[in-house]
């Protein structure tokens, strides 16, 4: 799930023609933090995902589109 959400974040950032440094600076994150989120290496908190979605003008659901359902048992 982290990989999928991070990939959707990267795709949207690139579509909006924002560099990692630009978006990270606007969100008060380090470029490394943003890169780790985009690579799925760090899990985005709900609060951070909400801030990103508001800043980029995308609904929260955008980041989960195309994600296959997970069966937790």
mmCIF file of the N, C-alpha and C atoms, coordinates in Angstrom:
data_MODEL
# 
_entry.id   MODEL 
# 
loop_
_atom_site.group_PDB 
_atom_site.id 
_atom_site.type_symbol 
_atom_site.label_atom_id 
_atom_site.label_alt_id 
_atom_site.label_comp_id 
_atom_site.label_asym_id 
_atom_site.label_entity_id 
_atom_site.label_seq_id 
_atom_site.pdbx_PDB_ins_code 
_atom_site.Cartn_x 
_atom_site.Cartn_y 
_atom_site.Cartn_z 
_atom_site.occupancy 
_atom_site.B_iso_or_equiv 
_atom_site.pdbx_formal_charge 
_atom_site.auth_seq_id 
_atom_site.auth_comp_id 
_atom_site.auth_asym_id 
_atom_site.auth_atom_id 
_atom_site.pdbx_PDB_model_num 
ATOM 1   N N  . UNK A 1 1  ? 0.817  -1.180  0.000   1.00 0.00 ? 1  UNK A N  1 
ATOM 2   C CA . UNK A 1 1  ? 0.000  0.000   0.000   1.00 0.00 ? 1  UNK A CA 1 
ATOM 3   C C  . UNK A 1 1  ? 0.872  1.259   0.000   1.00 0.00 ? 1  UNK A C  1 
ATOM 4   N N  . UNK A 1 2  ? 1.946  1.254   0.798   1.00 0.00 ? 2  UNK A N  1 
ATOM 5   C CA . UNK A 1 2  ? 2.828  2.423   0.857   1.00 0.00 ? 2  UNK A CA 1 
ATOM 6   C C  . UNK A 1 2  ? 3.454  2.712   -0.506  1.00 0.00 ? 2  UNK A C  1 
ATOM 7   N N  . UNK A 1 3  ? 3.824  1.643   -1.218  1.00 0.00 ? 3  UNK A N  1 
ATOM 8   C CA . UNK A 1 3  ? 4.394  1.823   -2.561  1.00 0.00 ? 3  UNK A CA 1 
ATOM 9   C C  . UNK A 1 3  ? 3.380  2.448   -3.513  1.00 0.00 ? 3  UNK A C  1 
ATOM 10  N N  . UNK A 1 4  ? 2.141  1.994   -3.448  1.00 0.00 ? 4  UNK A N  1 
ATOM 11  C CA . UNK A 1 4  ? 1.097  2.499   -4.328  1.00 0.00 ? 4  UNK A CA 1 
ATOM 12  C C  . UNK A 1 4  ? 0.813  3.978   -4.046  1.00 0.00 ? 4  UNK A C  1 
ATOM 13  N N  . UNK A 1 5  ? 0.614  4.316   -2.772  1.00 0.00 ? 5  UNK A N  1 
ATOM 14  C CA . UNK A 1 5  ? 0.323  5.699   -2.394  1.00 0.00 ? 5  UNK A CA 1 
ATOM 15  C C  . UNK A 1 5  ? 1.495  6.602   -2.776  1.00 0.00 ? 5  UNK A C  1 
ATOM 16  N N  . UNK A 1 6  ? 2.703  6.144   -2.518  1.00 0.00 ? 6  UNK A N  1 
ATOM 17  C CA . UNK A 1 6  ? 3.881  6.929   -2.875  1.00 0.00 ? 6  UNK A CA 1 
ATOM 18  C C  . UNK A 1 6  ? 4.009  7.142   -4.371  1.00 0.00 ? 6  UNK A C  1 
ATOM 19  N N  . UNK A 1 7  ? 3.696  6.112   -5.138  1.00 0.00 ? 7  UNK A N  1 
ATOM 20  C CA . UNK A 1 7  ? 3.758  6.230   -6.594  1.00 0.00 ? 7  UNK A CA 1 
ATOM 21  C C  . UNK A 1 7  ? 2.725  7.227   -7.099  1.00 0.00 ? 7  UNK A C  1 
ATOM 22  N N  . UNK A 1 8  ? 1.522  7.168   -6.534  1.00 0.00 ? 8  UNK A N  1 
ATOM 23  C CA . UNK A 1 8  ? 0.471  8.127   -6.920  1.00 0.00 ? 8  UNK A CA 1 
ATOM 24  C C  . UNK A 1 8  ? 0.898  9.555   -6.562  1.00 0.00 ? 8  UNK A C  1 
ATOM 25  N N  . UNK A 1 9  ? 1.543  9.728   -5.423  1.00 0.00 ? 9  UNK A N  1 
ATOM 26  C CA . UNK A 1 9  ? 2.052  11.044  -5.017  1.00 0.00 ? 9  UNK A CA 1 
ATOM 27  C C  . UNK A 1 9  ? 3.074  11.542  -6.023  1.00 0.00 ? 9  UNK A C  1 
ATOM 28  N N  . UNK A 1 10 ? 4.027  10.694  -6.380  1.00 0.00 ? 10 UNK A N  1 
ATOM 29  C CA . UNK A 1 10 ? 5.058  11.090  -7.349  1.00 0.00 ? 10 UNK A CA 1 
ATOM 30  C C  . UNK A 1 10 ? 4.434  11.452  -8.687  1.00 0.00 ? 10 UNK A C  1 
ATOM 31  N N  . UNK A 1 11 ? 3.494  10.635  -9.160  1.00 0.00 ? 11 UNK A N  1 
ATOM 32  C CA . UNK A 1 11 ? 2.846  10.904  -10.445 1.00 0.00 ? 11 UNK A CA 1 
ATOM 33  C C  . UNK A 1 11 ? 2.135  12.258  -10.437 1.00 0.00 ? 11 UNK A C  1 
ATOM 34  N N  . UNK A 1 12 ? 1.420  12.552  -9.366  1.00 0.00 ? 12 UNK A N  1 
ATOM 35  C CA . UNK A 1 12 ? 0.697  13.821  -9.275  1.00 0.00 ? 12 UNK A CA 1 
ATOM 36  C C  . UNK A 1 12 ? 1.675  14.985  -9.204  1.00 0.00 ? 12 UNK A C  1 
ATOM 37  N N  . UNK A 1 13 ? 2.715  14.852  -8.403  1.00 0.00 ? 13 UNK A N  1 
ATOM 38  C CA . UNK A 1 13 ? 3.721  15.914  -8.297  1.00 0.00 ? 13 UNK A CA 1 
ATOM 39  C C  . UNK A 1 13 ? 4.331  16.214  -9.653  1.00 0.00 ? 13 UNK A C  1 
ATOM 40  N N  . UNK A 1 14 ? 4.686  15.159  -10.385 1.00 0.00 ? 14 UNK A N  1 
ATOM 41  C CA . UNK A 1 14 ? 5.286  15.350  -11.707 1.00 0.00 ? 14 UNK A CA 1 
ATOM 42  C C  . UNK A 1 14 ? 4.286  15.947  -12.694 1.00 0.00 ? 14 UNK A C  1 
ATOM 43  N N  . UNK A 1 15 ? 3.025  15.505  -12.616 1.00 0.00 ? 15 UNK A N  1 
ATOM 44  C CA . UNK A 1 15 ? 1.999  16.053  -13.507 1.00 0.00 ? 15 UNK A CA 1 
ATOM 45  C C  . UNK A 1 15 ? 1.814  17.551  -13.265 1.00 0.00 ? 15 UNK A C  1 
ATOM 46  N N  . UNK A 1 16 ? 1.968  17.977  -12.010 1.00 0.00 ? 16 UNK A N  1 
ATOM 47  C CA . UNK A 1 16 ? 1.843  19.387  -11.661 1.00 0.00 ? 16 UNK A CA 1 
ATOM 48  C C  . UNK A 1 16 ? 3.144  20.152  -11.872 1.00 0.00 ? 16 UNK A C  1 
ATOM 49  N N  . UNK A 1 17 ? 4.152  19.439  -12.360 1.00 0.00 ? 17 UNK A N  1 
ATOM 50  C CA . UNK A 1 17 ? 5.468  20.015  -12.654 1.00 0.00 ? 17 UNK A CA 1 
ATOM 51  C C  . UNK A 1 17 ? 6.130  20.660  -11.438 1.00 0.00 ? 17 UNK A C  1 
ATOM 52  N N  . UNK A 1 18 ? 6.043  19.941  -10.340 1.00 0.00 ? 18 UNK A N  1 
ATOM 53  C CA . UNK A 1 18 ? 6.710  20.378  -9.122  1.00 0.00 ? 18 UNK A CA 1 
ATOM 54  C C  . UNK A 1 18 ? 7.919  19.482  -8.886  1.00 0.00 ? 18 UNK A C  1 
ATOM 55  N N  . UNK A 1 19 ? 9.028  20.077  -8.545  1.00 0.00 ? 19 UNK A N  1 
ATOM 56  C CA . UNK A 1 19 ? 10.201 19.284  -8.199  1.00 0.00 ? 19 UNK A CA 1 
ATOM 57  C C  . UNK A 1 19 ? 10.031 18.759  -6.775  1.00 0.00 ? 19 UNK A C  1 
ATOM 58  N N  . UNK A 1 20 ? 10.827 17.764  -6.434  1.00 0.00 ? 20 UNK A N  1 
ATOM 59  C CA . UNK A 1 20 ? 10.802 17.259  -5.057  1.00 0.00 ? 20 UNK A CA 1 
ATOM 60  C C  . UNK A 1 20 ? 11.105 18.389  -4.085  1.00 0.00 ? 20 UNK A C  1 
ATOM 61  N N  . UNK A 1 21 ? 12.107 19.183  -4.406  1.00 0.00 ? 21 UNK A N  1 
ATOM 62  C CA . UNK A 1 21 ? 12.520 20.264  -3.513  1.00 0.00 ? 21 UNK A CA 1 
ATOM 63  C C  . UNK A 1 21 ? 11.413 21.306  -3.351  1.00 0.00 ? 21 UNK A C  1 
ATOM 64  N N  . UNK A 1 22 ? 10.726 21.628  -4.429  1.00 0.00 ? 22 UNK A N  1 
ATOM 65  C CA . UNK A 1 22 ? 9.649  22.618  -4.352  1.00 0.00 ? 22 UNK A CA 1 
ATOM 66  C C  . UNK A 1 22 ? 8.524  22.126  -3.444  1.00 0.00 ? 22 UNK A C  1 
ATOM 67  N N  . UNK A 1 23 ? 8.051  20.909  -3.693  1.00 0.00 ? 23 UNK A N  1 
ATOM 68  C CA . UNK A 1 23 ? 6.935  20.393  -2.906  1.00 0.00 ? 23 UNK A CA 1 
ATOM 69  C C  . UNK A 1 23 ? 7.342  20.194  -1.455  1.00 0.00 ? 23 UNK A C  1 
ATOM 70  N N  . UNK A 1 24 ? 8.509  19.642  -1.237  1.00 0.00 ? 24 UNK A N  1 
ATOM 71  C CA . UNK A 1 24 ? 8.975  19.428  0.136   1.00 0.00 ? 24 UNK A CA 1 
ATOM 72  C C  . UNK A 1 24 ? 9.041  20.753  0.890   1.00 0.00 ? 24 UNK A C  1 
ATOM 73  N N  . UNK A 1 25 ? 9.584  21.777  0.261   1.00 0.00 ? 25 UNK A N  1 
ATOM 74  C CA . UNK A 1 25 ? 9.676  23.090  0.894   1.00 0.00 ? 25 UNK A CA 1 
ATOM 75  C C  . UNK A 1 25 ? 8.315  23.675  1.223   1.00 0.00 ? 25 UNK A C  1 
ATOM 76  N N  . UNK A 1 26 ? 7.361  23.519  0.308   1.00 0.00 ? 26 UNK A N  1 
ATOM 77  C CA . UNK A 1 26 ? 6.013  24.045  0.522   1.00 0.00 ? 26 UNK A CA 1 
ATOM 78  C C  . UNK A 1 26 ? 5.299  23.323  1.658   1.00 0.00 ? 26 UNK A C  1 
ATOM 79  N N  . UNK A 1 27 ? 5.666  22.070  1.894   1.00 0.00 ? 27 UNK A N  1 
ATOM 80  C CA . UNK A 1 27 ? 5.029  21.280  2.948   1.00 0.00 ? 27 UNK A CA 1 
ATOM 81  C C  . UNK A 1 27 ? 5.855  21.226  4.234   1.00 0.00 ? 27 UNK A C  1 
ATOM 82  N N  . UNK A 1 28 ? 6.962  21.940  4.270   1.00 0.00 ? 28 UNK A N  1 
ATOM 83  C CA . UNK A 1 28 ? 7.869  21.945  5.424   1.00 0.00 ? 28 UNK A CA 1 
ATOM 84  C C  . UNK A 1 28 ? 8.385  20.540  5.735   1.00 0.00 ? 28 UNK A C  1 
ATOM 85  N N  . UNK A 1 29 ? 8.714  19.797  4.672   1.00 0.00 ? 29 UNK A N  1 
ATOM 86  C CA . UNK A 1 29 ? 9.339  18.482  4.786   1.00 0.00 ? 29 UNK A CA 1 
ATOM 87  C C  . UNK A 1 29 ? 10.737 18.586  4.199   1.00 0.00 ? 29 UNK A C  1 
ATOM 88  N N  . UNK A 1 30 ? 11.596 17.648  4.539   1.00 0.00 ? 30 UNK A N  1 
ATOM 89  C CA . UNK A 1 30 ? 12.881 17.597  3.862   1.00 0.00 ? 30 UNK A CA 1 
ATOM 90  C C  . UNK A 1 30 ? 12.676 16.874  2.522   1.00 0.00 ? 30 UNK A C  1 
ATOM 91  N N  . UNK A 1 31 ? 13.547 17.155  1.581   1.00 0.00 ? 31 UNK A N  1 
ATOM 92  C CA . UNK A 1 31 ? 13.470 16.474  0.288   1.00 0.00 ? 31 UNK A CA 1 
ATOM 93  C C  . UNK A 1 31 ? 13.601 14.975  0.489   1.00 0.00 ? 31 UNK A C  1 
ATOM 94  N N  . UNK A 1 32 ? 14.446 14.581  1.416   1.00 0.00 ? 32 UNK A N  1 
ATOM 95  C CA . UNK A 1 32 ? 14.631 13.158  1.704   1.00 0.00 ? 32 UNK A CA 1 
ATOM 96  C C  . UNK A 1 32 ? 13.342 12.516  2.231   1.00 0.00 ? 32 UNK A C  1 
ATOM 97  N N  . UNK A 1 33 ? 12.626 13.225  3.117   1.00 0.00 ? 33 UNK A N  1 
ATOM 98  C CA . UNK A 1 33 ? 11.354 12.702  3.627   1.00 0.00 ? 33 UNK A CA 1 
ATOM 99  C C  . UNK A 1 33 ? 10.378 12.473  2.481   1.00 0.00 ? 33 UNK A C  1 
ATOM 100 N N  . UNK A 1 34 ? 10.245 13.477  1.615   1.00 0.00 ? 34 UNK A N  1 
ATOM 101 C CA . UNK A 1 34 ? 9.324  13.364  0.494   1.00 0.00 ? 34 UNK A CA 1 
ATOM 102 C C  . UNK A 1 34 ? 9.723  12.204  -0.408  1.00 0.00 ? 34 UNK A C  1 
ATOM 103 N N  . UNK A 1 35 ? 10.999 12.088  -0.705  1.00 0.00 ? 35 UNK A N  1 
ATOM 104 C CA . UNK A 1 35 ? 11.487 11.001  -1.561  1.00 0.00 ? 35 UNK A CA 1 
ATOM 105 C C  . UNK A 1 35 ? 11.178 9.644   -0.931  1.00 0.00 ? 35 UNK A C  1 
ATOM 106 N N  . UNK A 1 36 ? 11.358 9.525   0.381   1.00 0.00 ? 36 UNK A N  1 
ATOM 107 C CA . UNK A 1 36 ? 11.053 8.268   1.066   1.00 0.00 ? 36 UNK A CA 1 
ATOM 108 C C  . UNK A 1 36 ? 9.563  7.952   1.011   1.00 0.00 ? 36 UNK A C  1 
ATOM 109 N N  . UNK A 1 37 ? 8.716  8.969   1.119   1.00 0.00 ? 37 UNK A N  1 
ATOM 110 C CA . UNK A 1 37 ? 7.276  8.752   0.969   1.00 0.00 ? 37 UNK A CA 1 
ATOM 111 C C  . UNK A 1 37 ? 6.964  8.265   -0.437  1.00 0.00 ? 37 UNK A C  1 
ATOM 112 N N  . UNK A 1 38 ? 7.534  8.917   -1.431  1.00 0.00 ? 38 UNK A N  1 
ATOM 113 C CA . UNK A 1 38 ? 7.258  8.559   -2.819  1.00 0.00 ? 38 UNK A CA 1 
ATOM 114 C C  . UNK A 1 38 ? 7.746  7.152   -3.163  1.00 0.00 ? 38 UNK A C  1 
ATOM 115 N N  . UNK A 1 39 ? 8.791  6.720   -2.544  1.00 0.00 ? 39 UNK A N  1 
ATOM 116 C CA . UNK A 1 39 ? 9.321  5.372   -2.797  1.00 0.00 ? 39 UNK A CA 1 
ATOM 117 C C  . UNK A 1 39 ? 8.656  4.305   -1.935  1.00 0.00 ? 39 UNK A C  1 
ATOM 118 N N  . UNK A 1 40 ? 7.780  4.730   -1.029  1.00 0.00 ? 40 UNK A N  1 
ATOM 119 C CA . UNK A 1 40 ? 7.107  3.793   -0.153  1.00 0.00 ? 40 UNK A CA 1 
ATOM 120 C C  . UNK A 1 40 ? 7.997  3.279   0.955   1.00 0.00 ? 40 UNK A C  1 
ATOM 121 N N  . UNK A 1 41 ? 9.132  3.931   1.180   1.00 0.00 ? 41 UNK A N  1 
ATOM 122 C CA . UNK A 1 41 ? 10.056 3.507   2.230   1.00 0.00 ? 41 UNK A CA 1 
ATOM 123 C C  . UNK A 1 41 ? 9.585  3.962   3.608   1.00 0.00 ? 41 UNK A C  1 
ATOM 124 N N  . UNK A 1 42 ? 8.864  5.067   3.659   1.00 0.00 ? 42 UNK A N  1 
ATOM 125 C CA . UNK A 1 42 ? 8.274  5.553   4.900   1.00 0.00 ? 42 UNK A CA 1 
ATOM 126 C C  . UNK A 1 42 ? 6.776  5.640   4.699   1.00 0.00 ? 42 UNK A C  1 
ATOM 127 N N  . UNK A 1 43 ? 6.038  5.313   5.729   1.00 0.00 ? 43 UNK A N  1 
ATOM 128 C CA . UNK A 1 43 ? 4.582  5.362   5.661   1.00 0.00 ? 43 UNK A CA 1 
ATOM 129 C C  . UNK A 1 43 ? 4.106  6.778   5.946   1.00 0.00 ? 43 UNK A C  1 
ATOM 130 N N  . UNK A 1 44 ? 3.212  7.262   5.086   1.00 0.00 ? 44 UNK A N  1 
ATOM 131 C CA . UNK A 1 44 ? 2.622  8.579   5.296   1.00 0.00 ? 44 UNK A CA 1 
ATOM 132 C C  . UNK A 1 44 ? 1.594  8.509   6.417   1.00 0.00 ? 44 UNK A C  1 
ATOM 133 N N  . UNK A 1 45 ? 1.667  9.442   7.339   1.00 0.00 ? 45 UNK A N  1 
ATOM 134 C CA . UNK A 1 45 ? 0.618  9.518   8.354   1.00 0.00 ? 45 UNK A CA 1 
ATOM 135 C C  . UNK A 1 45 ? -0.629 10.104  7.695   1.00 0.00 ? 45 UNK A C  1 
ATOM 136 N N  . UNK A 1 46 ? -1.758 9.877   8.315   1.00 0.00 ? 46 UNK A N  1 
ATOM 137 C CA . UNK A 1 46 ? -3.012 10.426  7.797   1.00 0.00 ? 46 UNK A CA 1 
ATOM 138 C C  . UNK A 1 46 ? -2.918 11.945  7.743   1.00 0.00 ? 46 UNK A C  1 
ATOM 139 N N  . UNK A 1 47 ? -2.359 12.542  8.747   1.00 0.00 ? 47 UNK A N  1 
ATOM 140 C CA . UNK A 1 47 ? -2.229 14.007  8.799   1.00 0.00 ? 47 UNK A CA 1 
ATOM 141 C C  . UNK A 1 47 ? -1.382 14.525  7.639   1.00 0.00 ? 47 UNK A C  1 
ATOM 142 N N  . UNK A 1 48 ? -0.254 13.879  7.366   1.00 0.00 ? 48 UNK A N  1 
ATOM 143 C CA . UNK A 1 48 ? 0.612  14.320  6.275   1.00 0.00 ? 48 UNK A CA 1 
ATOM 144 C C  . UNK A 1 48 ? -0.060 14.100  4.927   1.00 0.00 ? 48 UNK A C  1 
ATOM 145 N N  . UNK A 1 49 ? -0.711 12.956  4.752   1.00 0.00 ? 49 UNK A N  1 
ATOM 146 C CA . UNK A 1 49 ? -1.414 12.695  3.502   1.00 0.00 ? 49 UNK A CA 1 
ATOM 147 C C  . UNK A 1 49 ? -2.519 13.723  3.285   1.00 0.00 ? 49 UNK A C  1 
ATOM 148 N N  . UNK A 1 50 ? -3.215 14.093  4.345   1.00 0.00 ? 50 UNK A N  1 
ATOM 149 C CA . UNK A 1 50 ? -4.258 15.111  4.251   1.00 0.00 ? 50 UNK A CA 1 
ATOM 150 C C  . UNK A 1 50 ? -3.666 16.449  3.814   1.00 0.00 ? 50 UNK A C  1 
ATOM 151 N N  . UNK A 1 51 ? -2.553 16.847  4.432   1.00 0.00 ? 51 UNK A N  1 
ATOM 152 C CA . UNK A 1 51 ? -1.897 18.109  4.060   1.00 0.00 ? 51 UNK A CA 1 
ATOM 153 C C  . UNK A 1 51 ? -1.465 18.082  2.597   1.00 0.00 ? 51 UNK A C  1 
ATOM 154 N N  . UNK A 1 52 ? -0.898 16.965  2.160   1.00 0.00 ? 52 UNK A N  1 
ATOM 155 C CA . UNK A 1 52 ? -0.450 16.840  0.771   1.00 0.00 ? 52 UNK A CA 1 
ATOM 156 C C  . UNK A 1 52 ? -1.636 16.925  -0.173  1.00 0.00 ? 52 UNK A C  1 
ATOM 157 N N  . UNK A 1 53 ? -2.711 16.210  0.141   1.00 0.00 ? 53 UNK A N  1 
ATOM 158 C CA . UNK A 1 53 ? -3.870 16.207  -0.748  1.00 0.00 ? 53 UNK A CA 1 
ATOM 159 C C  . UNK A 1 53 ? -4.470 17.603  -0.854  1.00 0.00 ? 53 UNK A C  1 
ATOM 160 N N  . UNK A 1 54 ? -4.562 18.314  0.252   1.00 0.00 ? 54 UNK A N  1 
ATOM 161 C CA . UNK A 1 54 ? -5.093 19.689  0.225   1.00 0.00 ? 54 UNK A CA 1 
ATOM 162 C C  . UNK A 1 54 ? -4.181 20.598  -0.587  1.00 0.00 ? 54 UNK A C  1 
ATOM 163 N N  . UNK A 1 55 ? -2.892 20.468  -0.372  1.00 0.00 ? 55 UNK A N  1 
ATOM 164 C CA . UNK A 1 55 ? -1.928 21.329  -1.061  1.00 0.00 ? 55 UNK A CA 1 
ATOM 165 C C  . UNK A 1 55 ? -1.936 21.089  -2.572  1.00 0.00 ? 55 UNK A C  1 
ATOM 166 N N  . UNK A 1 56 ? -2.068 19.825  -2.974  1.00 0.00 ? 56 UNK A N  1 
ATOM 167 C CA . UNK A 1 56 ? -2.033 19.495  -4.399  1.00 0.00 ? 56 UNK A CA 1 
ATOM 168 C C  . UNK A 1 56 ? -3.420 19.528  -5.048  1.00 0.00 ? 56 UNK A C  1 
ATOM 169 N N  . UNK A 1 57 ? -4.448 19.744  -4.250  1.00 0.00 ? 57 UNK A N  1 
ATOM 170 C CA . UNK A 1 57 ? -5.796 19.838  -4.797  1.00 0.00 ? 57 UNK A CA 1 
ATOM 171 C C  . UNK A 1 57 ? -6.379 18.515  -5.257  1.00 0.00 ? 57 UNK A C  1 
ATOM 172 N N  . UNK A 1 58 ? -5.991 17.448  -4.596  1.00 0.00 ? 58 UNK A N  1 
ATOM 173 C CA . UNK A 1 58 ? -6.483 16.113  -4.954  1.00 0.00 ? 58 UNK A CA 1 
ATOM 174 C C  . UNK A 1 58 ? -7.233 15.528  -3.759  1.00 0.00 ? 58 UNK A C  1 
ATOM 175 N N  . UNK A 1 59 ? -8.331 14.826  -4.018  1.00 0.00 ? 59 UNK A N  1 
ATOM 176 C CA . UNK A 1 59 ? -9.012 14.172  -2.898  1.00 0.00 ? 59 UNK A CA 1 
ATOM 177 C C  . UNK A 1 59 ? -8.152 13.039  -2.345  1.00 0.00 ? 59 UNK A C  1 
ATOM 178 N N  . UNK A 1 60 ? -8.320 12.735  -1.073  1.00 0.00 ? 60 UNK A N  1 
ATOM 179 C CA . UNK A 1 60 ? -7.559 11.654  -0.439  1.00 0.00 ? 60 UNK A CA 1 
ATOM 180 C C  . UNK A 1 60 ? -7.697 10.357  -1.247  1.00 0.00 ? 60 UNK A C  1 
ATOM 181 N N  . UNK A 1 61 ? -8.876 10.095  -1.748  1.00 0.00 ? 61 UNK A N  1 
ATOM 182 C CA . UNK A 1 61 ? -9.121 8.869   -2.503  1.00 0.00 ? 61 UNK A CA 1 
ATOM 183 C C  . UNK A 1 61 ? -8.245 8.712   -3.723  1.00 0.00 ? 61 UNK A C  1 
ATOM 184 N N  . UNK A 1 62 ? -7.757 9.839   -4.276  1.00 0.00 ? 62 UNK A N  1 
ATOM 185 C CA . UNK A 1 62 ? -6.884 9.778   -5.445  1.00 0.00 ? 62 UNK A CA 1 
ATOM 186 C C  . UNK A 1 62 ? -5.692 8.859   -5.180  1.00 0.00 ? 62 UNK A C  1 
ATOM 187 N N  . UNK A 1 63 ? -5.134 8.940   -4.001  1.00 0.00 ? 63 UNK A N  1 
ATOM 188 C CA . UNK A 1 63 ? -3.912 8.200   -3.680  1.00 0.00 ? 63 UNK A CA 1 
ATOM 189 C C  . UNK A 1 63 ? -4.144 6.696   -3.570  1.00 0.00 ? 63 UNK A C  1 
ATOM 190 N N  . UNK A 1 64 ? -5.408 6.305   -3.431  1.00 0.00 ? 64 UNK A N  1 
ATOM 191 C CA . UNK A 1 64 ? -5.746 4.897   -3.288  1.00 0.00 ? 64 UNK A CA 1 
ATOM 192 C C  . UNK A 1 64 ? -6.384 4.297   -4.533  1.00 0.00 ? 64 UNK A C  1 
ATOM 193 N N  . UNK A 1 65 ? -6.661 5.146   -5.539  1.00 0.00 ? 65 UNK A N  1 
ATOM 194 C CA . UNK A 1 65 ? -7.271 4.639   -6.778  1.00 0.00 ? 65 UNK A CA 1 
ATOM 195 C C  . UNK A 1 65 ? -6.374 3.581   -7.408  1.00 0.00 ? 65 UNK A C  1 
ATOM 196 N N  . UNK A 1 66 ? -7.000 2.494   -7.825  1.00 0.00 ? 66 UNK A N  1 
ATOM 197 C CA . UNK A 1 66 ? -6.268 1.429   -8.480  1.00 0.00 ? 66 UNK A CA 1 
ATOM 198 C C  . UNK A 1 66 ? -5.630 0.427   -7.530  1.00 0.00 ? 66 UNK A C  1 
ATOM 199 N N  . UNK A 1 67 ? -5.758 0.657   -6.246  1.00 0.00 ? 67 UNK A N  1 
ATOM 200 C CA . UNK A 1 67 ? -5.187 -0.252  -5.253  1.00 0.00 ? 67 UNK A CA 1 
ATOM 201 C C  . UNK A 1 67 ? -6.109 -1.455  -5.106  1.00 0.00 ? 67 UNK A C  1 
ATOM 202 N N  . UNK A 1 68 ? -5.560 -2.615  -5.246  1.00 0.00 ? 68 UNK A N  1 
ATOM 203 C CA . UNK A 1 68 ? -6.403 -3.820  -5.118  1.00 0.00 ? 68 UNK A CA 1 
ATOM 204 C C  . UNK A 1 68 ? -6.735 -4.050  -3.655  1.00 0.00 ? 68 UNK A C  1 
ATOM 205 N N  . UNK A 1 69 ? -7.932 -4.535  -3.384  1.00 0.00 ? 69 UNK A N  1 
ATOM 206 C CA . UNK A 1 69 ? -8.341 -4.775  -1.997  1.00 0.00 ? 69 UNK A CA 1 
ATOM 207 C C  . UNK A 1 69 ? -7.415 -5.773  -1.305  1.00 0.00 ? 69 UNK A C  1 
ATOM 208 N N  . UNK A 1 70 ? -7.186 -5.549  -0.037  1.00 0.00 ? 70 UNK A N  1 
ATOM 209 C CA . UNK A 1 70 ? -6.341 -6.425  0.765   1.00 0.00 ? 70 UNK A CA 1 
ATOM 210 C C  . UNK A 1 70 ? -7.233 -7.229  1.687   1.00 0.00 ? 70 UNK A C  1 
ATOM 211 N N  . UNK A 1 71 ? -7.008 -8.536  1.718   1.00 0.00 ? 71 UNK A N  1 
ATOM 212 C CA . UNK A 1 71 ? -7.776 -9.405  2.599   1.00 0.00 ? 71 UNK A CA 1 
ATOM 213 C C  . UNK A 1 71 ? -6.969 -9.601  3.876   1.00 0.00 ? 71 UNK A C  1 
ATOM 214 N N  . UNK A 1 72 ? -7.443 -9.023  4.967   1.00 0.00 ? 72 UNK A N  1 
ATOM 215 C CA . UNK A 1 72 ? -6.724 -9.125  6.229   1.00 0.00 ? 72 UNK A CA 1 
ATOM 216 C C  . UNK A 1 72 ? -7.059 -10.404 7.001   1.00 0.00 ? 72 UNK A C  1 
ATOM 217 N N  . UNK A 1 73 ? -7.756 -11.318 6.389   1.00 0.00 ? 73 UNK A N  1 
ATOM 218 C CA . UNK A 1 73 ? -8.006 -12.576 7.074   1.00 0.00 ? 73 UNK A CA 1 
ATOM 219 C C  . UNK A 1 73 ? -9.430 -12.772 7.266   1.00 0.00 ? 73 UNK A C  1 
# 
